Amino acid sequence: MIALRILILSFCLLLSNIVIGNANSTYQNNLKTAHDFYLSGNKFCHDGKYEKAIPTFIKSAGLDPDYYYTHINLGVALARTRQFKKAIGEFTLCISKKWGSGSDRFVFYFNRALAAEASGDKGLALNDRATLEKLDPLRARKVKVSWDYILMDATYAERRNQADKDRLLNRYRTSIIKGKVVVRQVAKLEKNKQEYEAIGLISGTLKEVSGVLADYASYPKFMPDVKEITVRISADGGTIVDHKLGLPFGFVKKYRLKFHSKNEDGRTQMSWKKLPWPGLKAKETVVDTYGQWIIEDFPDKDGQVLAYYRVYTDTGKVPFGTGWLVDGLTRESIKNTFKGIRRRIKDLYH
């Protein structure tokens, strides 16, 4: 499901560079050229009819084998119908033929990496990600949210988050020492997809703060909007936590997260990702969410630890005109999370 969600993002990226045809039914009965079939296939994709798009794109490719837009969109349609190996074949063809410009090649590698991840070929996915960073570092930065936890490349995610934590600390050190929680949006995504990071100090020891964060059963006592929690241990040593949230305007959301923690000298890292929760309707949950805490000793101020928080959420469909409200509530919720943890530490230990 995660891979399919990102394939939707991939398809949207393609549509930003490729004009979708508006073929009507009369036009579809008079298709003659590769471009005609290509436009018709795009129309099927736009309507979500990927099974019909596939043979239409194949006809286009048969008429003009070098019309690479057909091959890339055929690959997307194949991936959307879970024919990942065939999709990889189409994207690989585009790459091997060296079709298109640098921007086109970015799309080829991006889509192949997504299909590779979905098919279980993590090695190819990681190699293609590295190629994206070489082709266009800035663009790779904008879409890298697609990679870190989805590919389960924990080492890369931790290294990235650690570097971003250091960058934020260096930039806002004075404000952080004064007690401010700095919250910023990592990348501008679609209105229903958000990635934020935050950094601030918390009074207490590393053991105290890490212990509070790991006390999932007590989250309703201090975490904003959390109403109910159910906790159980997974077979691999992780912790599975079912959340029920009571949100503004009477909305209720549920989701299941799996947490993993790692303790090192002077640092605790806690990461989480969403798991399927059978029986929930789409409107009852979020499409996806994952993130990480990095808690470490802060020698610049006695009795304080530095807390870095990063979270990605795909809320699903957002009513038209309410994106600004979701953004504002997210920022406020992150600040309230820090407030809640600070208050919990004070109540328990000070």
C-alpha positions in Angstrom: 0.0 0.0 0.0 2.9 2.4 0.8 4.4 1.8 -2.6 1.1 2.3 -4.4 0.6 5.6 -2.5 4.0 6.8 -3.8 3.2 5.6 -7.3 0.2 8.0 -7.2 2.7 10.8 -6.4 4.9 9.6 -9.2 2.0 9.7 -11.6 1.2 13.2 -10.5 4.8 14.2 -11.2 4.4 12.9 -14.7 1.2 14.7 -15.3 3.0 18.0 -14.3 5.3 17.5 -17.3 3.1 15.7 -19.8 -0.1 17.0 -21.3 -3.0 14.6 -20.8 -5.2 14.2 -23.8 -8.9 15.0 -23.6 -10.0 12.5 -26.2 -13.7 12.0 -26.3 -15.5 8.9 -27.3 -15.8 9.9 -30.9 -12.1 10.6 -31.1 -11.3 7.2 -29.6 -13.1 5.5 -32.4 -10.8 7.2 -35.0 -7.4 6.6 -33.5 -4.7 6.4 -36.1 -1.3 7.5 -34.9 0.9 6.6 -32.0 0.2 10.0 -30.5 -3.6 9.4 -30.8 -3.3 6.2 -28.8 -0.9 7.8 -26.4 -3.5 10.6 -25.7 -6.3 8.0 -25.3 -4.2 6.0 -22.9 -3.6 9.1 -20.8 -7.3 9.8 -20.7 -7.9 6.3 -19.4 -5.2 6.8 -16.7 -6.7 10.1 -15.8 -10.0 8.4 -15.3 -8.4 5.6 -13.2 -9.0 2.9 -15.9 -5.5 1.5 -16.0 -6.5 -1.9 -17.4 -7.9 -0.1 -20.5 -4.9 2.2 -20.7 -2.3 -0.6 -20.9 -3.4 -2.1 -24.3 -3.9 1.4 -25.6 -0.3 2.4 -24.8 0.9 -0.9 -26.3 -0.8 0.0 -29.6 0.9 3.4 -29.4 4.3 1.7 -28.8 3.7 -0.7 -31.7 3.1 2.2 -34.1 6.1 4.2 -32.9 8.6 2.2 -30.7 10.7 5.3 -29.9 7.8 7.4 -28.6 9.2 7.3 -25.1 6.3 9.1 -23.4 4.2 6.1 -24.2 6.6 3.7 -22.5 6.9 5.8 -19.4 3.1 6.1 -19.0 2.7 2.4 -19.9 5.1 1.6 -17.0 3.0 3.7 -14.6 -0.2 2.0 -15.7 1.4 -1.4 -15.2 2.6 -0.5 -11.8 -0.8 0.8 -10.8 -2.1 -2.7 -11.7 0.7 -4.3 -9.6 2.5 -5.6 -12.7 5.8 -4.3 -11.2 8.3 -6.4 -13.1 6.7 -5.4 -16.4 6.7 -1.8 -15.3 10.4 -2.0 -14.4 11.0 -3.3 -18.0 9.4 -0.2 -19.5 11.3 2.2 -17.3 14.6 0.3 -18.0 13.9 0.5 -21.7 13.6 4.3 -21.4 16.9 4.5 -19.5 18.8 2.1 -21.8 17.7 4.0 -24.9 18.9 7.3 -23.3 15.7 9.0 -24.4 14.7 12.5 -23.4 16.3 15.3 -21.4 17.9 15.3 -18.0 14.4 16.0 -16.5 12.9 13.0 -18.4 15.7 10.7 -17.1 15.0 11.8 -13.6 11.4 10.6 -14.1 12.6 7.3 -15.6 14.8 6.5 -12.6 12.2 7.8 -10.1 9.5 5.6 -11.4 11.8 2.5 -11.8 12.9 2.9 -8.2 9.3 3.0 -7.0 8.4 -0.1 -9.0 11.5 -1.9 -7.8 10.7 -1.2 -4.2 7.2 -2.4 -4.7 8.4 -5.6 -6.2 10.9 -6.2 -3.4 14.1 -5.4 -5.3 15.5 -3.1 -2.7 19.0 -3.1 -4.2 17.8 -1.6 -7.5 15.6 0.9 -5.7 18.5 2.2 -3.6 20.8 2.4 -6.6 18.3 4.4 -8.6 17.8 6.7 -5.6 21.5 7.4 -5.6 21.3 8.1 -9.3 18.5 10.6 -8.7 20.7 12.5 -6.2 23.4 12.8 -8.9 21.0 13.8 -11.7 19.3 16.6 -9.8 20.2 17.1 -6.1 17.6 19.8 -5.5 14.8 17.8 -7.1 15.9 14.7 -5.3 15.7 16.7 -2.1 12.1 17.6 -2.8 10.9 14.0 -3.4 13.2 12.2 -0.9 10.3 11.9 1.5 9.3 9.0 -0.7 12.4 7.1 0.3 13.5 7.2 3.9 11.1 4.9 5.7 9.4 3.4 2.7 12.6 1.6 1.7 13.2 0.7 5.3 16.8 2.1 4.8 17.1 3.0 8.5 20.8 3.9 8.3 20.1 6.5 5.5 17.1 7.9 7.4 19.0 8.3 10.6 22.0 9.9 8.9 19.7 12.3 7.1 17.7 13.3 10.2 20.9 13.7 12.2 22.3 16.1 9.6 19.1 18.1 9.5 19.0 18.2 13.3 22.5 19.7 13.3 21.6 22.2 10.7 18.6 23.4 12.6 20.5 23.6 15.8 23.3 25.7 14.2 20.8 28.1 12.6 18.5 28.6 15.6 20.8 27.9 18.6 20.1 31.2 20.4 16.3 30.8 20.1 16.5 27.1 21.2 18.6 27.9 24.2 16.0 30.5 25.2 13.4 27.7 25.2 11.7 28.2 21.8 10.5 25.2 19.8 11.4 25.7 16.2 8.9 24.2 13.7 9.4 24.2 10.0 8.0 22.5 6.9 10.6 20.2 5.3 9.2 20.3 1.7 6.3 21.7 -0.1 4.1 18.7 -1.0 0.5 18.2 -2.1 -2.0 19.8 0.3 -2.8 16.4 1.9 0.8 15.4 2.3 3.0 17.1 5.0 6.5 16.6 6.3 7.6 18.7 9.3 10.6 18.9 11.6 10.9 20.5 15.0 13.6 21.0 17.5 13.7 22.3 21.1 15.0 21.7 24.6 13.3 19.6 27.3 14.2 19.8 31.0 15.3 16.5 32.3 17.8 13.7 31.7 18.1 11.6 28.6 16.7 8.6 30.6 13.7 10.6 31.8 12.7 12.0 28.4 13.3 8.7 26.6 11.3 6.9 29.2 8.3 9.3 28.8 8.3 8.9 25.0 8.4 5.1 25.4 5.5 5.1 27.9 2.9 4.7 25.1 0.1 3.6 27.4 0.3 7.0 29.1 0.1 9.1 25.9 -3.6 10.1 26.5 -2.3 11.9 29.7 0.0 14.3 27.9 0.1 13.9 24.1 -2.3 16.3 22.2 -5.5 14.8 20.8 -4.6 11.2 21.9 -7.8 9.7 23.5 -7.1 6.0 23.6 -4.1 3.7 23.3 -3.6 0.0 23.0 -0.1 -1.4 23.2 1.4 -4.8 22.4 4.9 -6.1 21.6 5.7 -7.5 18.1 7.7 -10.7 17.5 10.8 -8.7 16.3 10.9 -6.7 19.5 9.2 -3.6 18.2 6.1 -2.1 19.8 2.7 -1.9 18.0 0.5 0.9 19.3 -3.1 1.5 18.2 -4.1 5.2 18.4 -7.5 6.8 18.6 -7.3 10.6 18.2 -10.0 13.2 18.9 -9.4 16.1 16.5 -10.9 19.6 16.3 -14.4 19.9 14.9 -15.4 16.5 16.2 -13.3 14.4 13.8 -12.0 11.0 15.1 -9.0 9.3 13.5 -7.4 5.9 14.2 -4.1 4.4 13.1 -1.7 1.7 14.0 2.0 2.5 14.4 5.0 0.3 14.9 7.8 1.8 17.1 11.5 0.9 17.2 14.0 2.5 19.6 17.8 2.5 19.6 19.9 3.7 22.5 23.5 4.9 22.1 25.9 6.8 24.3 24.2 10.1 24.9 21.4 9.6 22.4 18.1 7.8 21.9 16.5 7.4 18.5 12.8 6.3 18.2 11.2 5.7 14.8 7.7 4.7 13.8 5.7 3.8 10.7 2.1 3.1 10.0 0.9 -0.5 9.8 -2.4 -1.7 8.2 -5.4 -1.9 10.5 -7.9 -4.2 9.0 -11.5 -3.1 9.3 -11.0 0.6 9.3 -12.6 2.7 6.5 -10.5 5.2 4.7 -12.3 8.1 6.3 -11.5 6.7 9.8 -7.7 6.8 9.3 -4.9 8.4 7.5 -3.2 7.1 4.3 0.3 7.1 5.8 2.4 8.5 8.6 6.0 7.8 9.8 8.7 9.7 11.7 11.4 9.8 14.2 12.6 11.3 17.5 16.2 12.0 18.2 16.9 12.8 21.9 20.4 13.6 23.0 22.4 15.3 25.8 22.8 19.0 25.4 26.1 20.2 27.1 25.3 23.9 26.4 22.7 24.0 29.1 22.6 21.9 32.3 19.6 19.8 33.0 18.3 19.9 29.4 18.2 17.5 26.5 17.8 18.4 22.9 14.8 16.9 21.1 14.5 16.7 17.3 11.2 15.6 15.9 10.3 14.7 12.3 7.0 13.5 11.0 5.4 12.8 7.6 1.6 12.4 7.2 -0.6 11.8 4.2 -4.1 12.6 5.5 -5.9 11.6 2.4 -8.5 13.7 0.7 -8.6 17.3 2.1 -11.8 19.3 1.5 -11.2 22.1 -1.0 -10.0 25.3 0.6 -9.0 23.7 4.0 -5.4 23.0 3.3 -4.3 26.1 5.2 -6.3 24.9 8.2 -4.6 21.4 8.2 -1.2 23.1 8.0 -2.0 25.4 10.9 -3.3 22.6 13.1 -0.2 20.5 12.3 2.1 23.2 13.4 0.1 23.8 16.6 0.0 20.1 17.3 3.7 19.8 17.1 4.2 22.7 19.5 1.7 21.1 21.9 3.5 17.8 21.7 6.6 19.5 23.1 4.6 21.3 25.7 2.9 18.0 26.8 6.2 16.2 27.1 7.7 19.1 29.1 4.7 19.1 31.4 4.9 15.3 31.8 8.6 15.4 32.8 7.9 18.1 35.3 4.9 16.2 36.9 6.9 13.0 37.2 10.4 14.1 38.2 10.5 17.7 39.3 
